[in-house]
C-alpha cells in the first residue's frame, strides 16, 4: 500500500501542477476570485494527502474523509470554471478524470484501513 499512497501524493501534485497554467489564464476579473479559490483548494488537497500519509494509523480515516470532502469541493469549482467558459470540455473532462482517479485511490486507502 505504501506505493499507492506515494502515487496519490504524486497525482495530487500533478493535478496542481497542470491546473496552475490554466488558472493563470483566467480573465483578470476571475483570476483573483475563482482562480485563487481553485488554486487554494488544490494546494490544500495536496497538503491534506501528505498529512494523511504521515499520520498515525488511528488518525488516517478522519483525515482521508476530509480529503474526500475537498475533492467534492474541487469538482464543483472546476465545474463552475467550465460553466463560466474558462476552458473547454476536453480540459474539463481531463480535470474530472484526474479528480475521480484521486478519489478512487483515496477510497481504496480508506478500505485498506479496516
Order of alpha helices (4+ residues) and beta strands (2+ residues): alpha-alpha-alpha-alpha
